[in-house]
């Protein structure tokens, strides 16, 4: 005998009229305040988010789900004036590549994955160097019979 499970198509838990705000292909969270939600975009921090919202004349505490389409479009226009996401990452990568190509001190530190601003490396510098790799005594263990 064959049993078939029938699902309820009209699921009340899903809000179908919930629209999402997208800028430069990135979805802005509907539940976070705009000043925090805009920081999801690479290249926008809190201060630039405040500047964008001031230019658009929108309150910082407003949530994306409460915006009108006109307000969304004004934010989108203002944000698109800045260099963000892929373009910004490409520019930063190009700058690092240029430093390496001209064989500057900073470029050599980048290529060796070491800090480039005078920090000590005998201890610390874990952010760039990564997790510690503990060394043993150097002797290989003898096989037990």
Buried (B, 14 or more C-beta within 10 A) or exposed (E): EEEEEEEEEEEEEEEEEEEEBEBBEBEBBBEBBBBBBBBBBBBBEEEBBBEBBEBBEBEBEBBBEEBEEEBBEBBBEBBEEBEBBEEBEEEEEEEBEEBBEEEEEBBEBBEEEEBBEEEEEEEEBEEBBEEEEEEEEEEEEEEEE
